[in-house]
C-alpha cells in the first residue's frame, strides 16, 4: 500500500486531502479535505451538512471532528482496456488520448467522529504531536488543517456486516474505527452514506437521542500504541483517546506500509469472510490482532507475535498472502582476507486464508549474496532501518549495497517470486527467487540483464512490476520497457535467454505528460502520478509481443500461458508461427519446438485423457487425416474456433490440437497445390512427432498414426512405410495373443482401432496421385501389405462385417465371399450376422 504524492482529483467530488492505493482490495482510499465552516455554524462536507452542536463528547479533555473517507475501485470489465496494438504509438499515449476518461467507481463512503487531536492540527503548523510522535499535516483554507495519516486502509467486509478502517498516525500509533456494522441500512443511491447515520447527525432534534444512544452502544474504536509495553488495543468511544497512551520513545516502530488486514473464510477460498486479523509489521516483530465477536459485541485482542531481526523493509503479495521481512546481515564469503557481501535476510510467512489456521512460516533465504564489498567498508556491519530518512540512503550506505528499492515481491501465474535488481553487482543481472509454499523450498535463477547497468534504482530510474503476468522493467531514462517471462526462466529449457518486447514509450506530450511518473499497479494497470493522476488499464498485444521475439524461438508455451487472451486468438498466433517455419522449411526449429511441446504434454493427465476420448470430433479428425477430402477451410480463425478443448488443457498443446491446427491443414495445402517437396517435408515432421511421443512412452492418437501412414503412402517412401506396417502387424499379433491369455492391453479400444483400420483401407485403395511416377514407385506389394494389415486389424477387433464391406467396396468380391464363409464355419451354423 503506497501513498500517492499528489491527490487524485478523479476519485472525489473535490480534491481529497490524501489518497492511498490499497493493493489488497485494489481500490484507492481518499481522505476528504477539511471543509470551511459556514455562517450558521454548520460544517459542510462532501457528503452531508451537519450541525456542529451534534458533536457532543463524553470525554472531558477532548473535542471531536467528523472525518470522511471514501474508497474508489477500478472499473470492472474490459471497457477500460487499452491494448498495445497500434504501431508507432504507445499504450500510454493511446489511453491518454481518450476524449472522455472515466472516473473510478465509488465503493465505500463513510463519515465518523474522531478526537480533534487526531483529525486536525493548528493551521500553519508544520507538524503536530500525537502521543509524543511527530505527524505531518497539510494546511487548507478556512484556518483549519486536516491531519493526514501515514496510512489509511479499509478491511474486507465480514458476513456479519462489519467493516473497519485502520489509520496509522505515527510510527507507533494506529487507530481502528468501526465504519460499518450489522445495524446499518442500505447505503443511499446518491452518496452511499448509511441513512441512519445521516438521519442521526443531520437532524438537531435527535441530538440528545444520539448522545444517549452513544452511551448505550459499545466502544467501537480502538487505539494501538506500540510505545506501550504490551501494545494491546485500547477500546474507546469514537470521540475519545484512551488515557493510557505513552509519550516514551521505543525502539519498536511500524515499518512503512506495515498495516495489513487479513480476512479468512470457512472454505479458505474467500467466498464469505467470517474472521478478521489486523497485522502490524514492526521493526522487531510481526504482530497480529484478532477480532473477537461474543454475544453481539466485538473487540480486538492481541493474538500472536512473531519476532525477527531488525527489519529494514517488508514486502507483501496480497493474492498469495505472502509477507516477507528483510533484515540486513553481513555475509562472509570466505576467509577474513576475502571481501564480504552485505545481504538481506528474508524471513517469509504465509498469512492464513482459512478460519482456524495459523500463519505458515517459511525458511529464511538471502538476497544480495553475490554482491561484493571491500572489507574496509563498515557501513553495513550494523543493522540499518532504511525508513529513517534523516539522511539520504546514498550517504549512509555503500552504493553496492542491496537496497529495498531493488527488491520486489511479485505474483506470476499464481506463484510468488522475489525479484532483485543488480544481483551480480554494479547494477548487472536480475535474481529471481521462486518461493514454493507447498514444498517449503526456494528455486533461484540468475538472468543476465545489462540494460540496467549504471541506472539509479534508488531514485526510481528503474521500476519493476508485474504487467499481465510478465515481469516488466521500466527504464525511465531510456523510456524503454523490457519484458521477461518468469515461467520460462524457471523451465528446464529456457526459450528466451534475453528480455524481449522492448517497448519504445511515447515522448512527453503537449499537456506535460511525463513518462517518468509511470508506476505499475498489478495485475495490468499503470498509474501516472503526474498532474492530477491518470490510471491506465493496459493489456499486451500478442502481435507486438511476437514481433519482438525471433521467429525461430518457440513461443508456444508463452502463448498457452496467456490466460488473459482468448483461446481462439492464441491458436491463431500458434498457427501463424508454425506455418511461417513450414514455409521456410526450417525443420531444425520445428523439431526443437515439438520436443518442448511433448515434454510439457507428457505430464498433463487431463491432456492425455482428452486425446484418448471417443466422440464425433475425434472421428472427424481421423477422417481428415486420410487427406481424401480436400475441402479444408483456409480461414485460420474458423479453424481455431472449430476445435472444442477444455480450459484445463490450455497450458499445453494436445495431439488433437496440433493435428487440427498445424499438421493436417499444412498437409492438405501441399496436396491441393501439388507441392510434393512440401508434402515430403510434412511427412518427416509428422513422423518425428510420432517418434517423440513413443520415446516418452505415450500412445499416439489414431489420427496421428493415420496421417503418418497416409503421408508415407502419398510420398512413395516404401522402406519407411514397410517398416511401420511390420511393426504394427507385430503389435497386432501381440495384442491378439494377450486377449487369448486374458492379459491387460493398453492399446486403444476395439472400436477406435477398427475405425483406424477402415481409414487406412480407404487410403490404400484410393488413387489420389497426380504424379504417376510416385504411384509406380509405391509397389503393389506395399499396397497389398497395407490392405492386409487393415483387414487383419478389423478381424482382430471383431469387425468381420466391416472387413467384408471394405472388400466389397474395393471390388474384391471373391475375398469378401471367402471371409464370410470362414465366419460361418466358425459359428457352426449358429445364428449370426450375414455379410452378403
TABEL-V240759 format. One record per run of one state. SS is the DSSP state (H for helix, E for strand, - for the rest). FROM is the first residue (numbers start at 1). LEN is the number of residues. Records with the same first field share a line. If there is no record, write none. Layout:
SS->FROM-LEN  FROM-LEN
This chain:
-->1-1  4-5  12-6  23-4  32-5  38-4  45-4  55-9  74-7  84-7  97-8  123-4  131-2  141-3  148-3  155-8  169-4  181-6  188-6  203-1  217-4  226-8  237-17  266-7  283-2  295-2  308-5  318-4  333-7  351-3  355-5  368-5  374-19  397-7  413-2  422-8  437-4  448-2  453-9  468-2  476-4  485-1  490-10  505-10  522-3  529-5  540-2  548-8  561-6  584-3  602-3  612-4  625-11  643-4  650-5  674-2  696-6  715-3  741-9  766-6  778-2  797-3  810-3  828-9
E->2-2  18-5  27-5  37-1  42-3  49-3  64-10  81-3  105-11  120-3  127-4  133-8  144-4  151-4  163-6  173-8  187-1  194-1  221-5  234-3  254-12  273-10  285-10  297-11  313-5  322-11  340-11  354-1  360-8  373-1  407-6  415-7  430-7  441-7  462-6  470-6  480-5  500-5  518-4  525-4  534-6
H->9-3  52-3  91-6  116-4  195-8  204-13  393-4  404-3  450-3  486-4  515-3  542-6  556-5  567-17  587-15  605-7  616-9  636-7  647-3  655-19  676-20  702-13  718-23  750-16  772-6  780-17  800-10  813-15
